[in-house]
Amino acid sequence: MADITRMSAVVRKEFGKGASRRARRAGLVPAVVYSSGADTLHVDLPGHEAFLLVKDNLNALVNLDIEGDEQLALVKDIQRHPVRRDILHLDLLAVKRGEKVEVEVPLVLVGESEPGTVINQEYYTILVSAPAIAIPESLELSVEGLGEGEVVYASALKLPEDVTTDLEDDTVLASIVIPEEIPETPVDDEDAEGAEGAEGEEGSEAEGDSDGSDE
């Protein structure tokens, strides 16, 4: 079961950019809770707790205490300041404990391929269907000891119980290649001789100018 954070939420009475700015100045994060079976709910969350909630988890789950009513919710989108990177707004999806949800889960490659090779990772997240209270934080895929030309397919994924993906088994997730060397641009002999001749002429002209200036 996922570690579910509990957090107090206050229903917002004011809306618009001005209200959002005032909330952020007060250390709060504006958020919207979407639900398929109820009206959209606008709330303010404690800023530091919201930061910790999403700090290391792409699909954080939170149990909201909305003025006495509890609601389980999944973080679906985070809007951040482009420079400071602090949280400006959160989109949350109301979920139930027995419900399955579709989420993008990070794909983490584990291990190292053979010396002299590099790993081409084709997918960085995997779309999965998982229980709302048991979403994996990441999926691991081993590339340990793989050599040039070897490929890792989606069939190698070890999914937790009750977690599924629609990826075909033959979908390439990573491949091992030899890095290409960037060839040096060949210098034509005639061009090289021309360049040397030009340098010689420039040197002679510089010497002549120098002599003239001394007079």
N, C-alpha and C positions, 0 to 999 in steps of 0.2 A: 504494500500500500504506500502511496506517495505521502511524503511529509506535508501535512496540510497546515499552513500558517493561519492563525486567527487574527483578524484585524477589524477594528471598529470603523464604521463608515457613517458619514452624516449626509442626509438627503439635502441636495442643493436647493436653495430657495431662489437664487439669482442665476441668470444665464448671460452668455455673451462674453466677449473678450475682456471687458473690464472686470467682470466678476471672477473670471479665471485668473487674471493677474492679481487681484486682491487675495484670492485663495492661495496662490503660490507665495505671495509675500508673507502670508501667515504660516508658511511651512506645510501647506497642504498640496495634494495632487488631485486635480479634477479627473473624474473618471466616469465612464458610461457603462452600465451593465445591460447587455442585450439579452433578450430571452424570446424563445419562439412561442411561449405560452403566456406571456405577460407583457405589460408595457415597458418600454425602455426607461431605465432608472438613472438619474444623474446624481452622483455622490461626490463627496470629497474624502480623500484618504490621507492618513498621516504620511508626510513626505519621506521621512527617514525609513519608516517601516516598508513603504512601497519600494524604495530604492533597494533595500535588503531582499525583498521578495523576488525581484527580477534580476538581481545581480549576477547569479550564476545559473539561472534556469530559464531556458527559452519558453517553456510551457508551465509556468508557475501556477499552482493551484492555491486558492485562498478561501477561507471560510469567513465570509463577511458577517459582521454583526451590525445590521442596518437598523439602528435605533430599536433594538430588542428583537428584530426578526433575523434569523440566520439564512444565509444564501451561499451555497457553494458556487465558486466562479473560477473560470480559467482565463488567464491572461492571453489575449489574442493579438494585441498590437500595442506598441510603445512608441510614443512621440517624444523625441529628445531635442534639446537645444542644440543647434548645429555646432556651436563652439564649446560651451561649457559641458554639454552632454548630460545635464541634469534632466529629470523627467518632467515633461510639460503636460502629458495627458496619457491616460490608459484606457484601452478598450477591453472590457471583460465580457465573457460569455457565461451566462447562468447555466449550470449543469447539475445533474443528479448523480448520486453515488453509483447507481447501477448502469449509467448511460455510457455508451461508447462515443468517442469523438475522433475526428480526423485532425492530425497535427503533424507538423514538420519536426523531425527529430534529428539532431546533429549526428553525422557519421564520422567516427574517429578511427583513423588508421593506427594500428598498433604494431610496433616492431620496425625493423629496418630491412631493406632489400639488400642484395649482394653488393659489395664494394664496386664503385664505378658505375652504378646504375642510379636512375632517379625514378620516382613514383609519380605517375600521372593519376590524380584523383578526379574522377569524372563526376561524382556526386558528393556534395558536402552536407546535404540533408536528405532524409528519406521520409516520404509521406506514409504515415502508418495510421491504422485504426486501432485505438487502444481504450481500455476502460478509463474513465475520467480520473479515477483515484489511483491509477497504476500506470501513468505515462512514463516511459523510460526517459531519463535525462539525456541519454545518448545511446548509440549503437556502435559497438566495436567490431572492427574487421582486421584480421591479422594479415600482414604482408611480410612477416619475418622470414628471412632467408630466400625470398623469391628472386629469380634471376631474369635476365633479359628475355623479353617476349612472353613472359608469364602474365596471365590475366586473372583477376578475381571477379567472379560473377555474383549476382544477387543471391544465387542459391547458397552461397557460403555464409549468408547472414544468419546469426543465431538470434531469433526473436524471442522475447520473453513470452511467458504463457498468456494466451488470450490477446496477443498483439499480432496484427497481420499487415501485409502490404500488398498492393496490386502490381508491384514490379514483376516483370517476367523473370524467370530464373536465369535466362541467358543475358540479362542486362549487365553490361560491363560497368563495374563500380570503380575499378582501378587497374592500371596496367604498368608493367615495368619496362623501361627503355634505357638505352644508352644515350646520354646527352650528346647532341650534335655539336661538333666543333665548328666555330665560325672561321671559314677559310680566310687567310690573309689575301688582300688584293694584290695580284701580281703586278710588278712594276716593269714596264717595257724598257728594254735596254736603250732604245733610241730616246725615250722620254727621259731616262736617267741621265744620259749623256747631255741632252739638251738642258736639263736642269743644272747640271754641273757647269756647262758653258755659260749659262745665264748668271750663275753665281760668280763665275770668274770675271765676267764683264762688269757686274755690279761692283765687284771689288776694285777693279781698275778705275771705274768712274769715281768711286769713293776716294781713292788715293789721289786722283787728279784734282778733285774738288778740294781735298785737304791741302794739297800743295798750293793751290791758287789762293786759298784763304790765308795762308801764312805770309804771302807776299805783301 
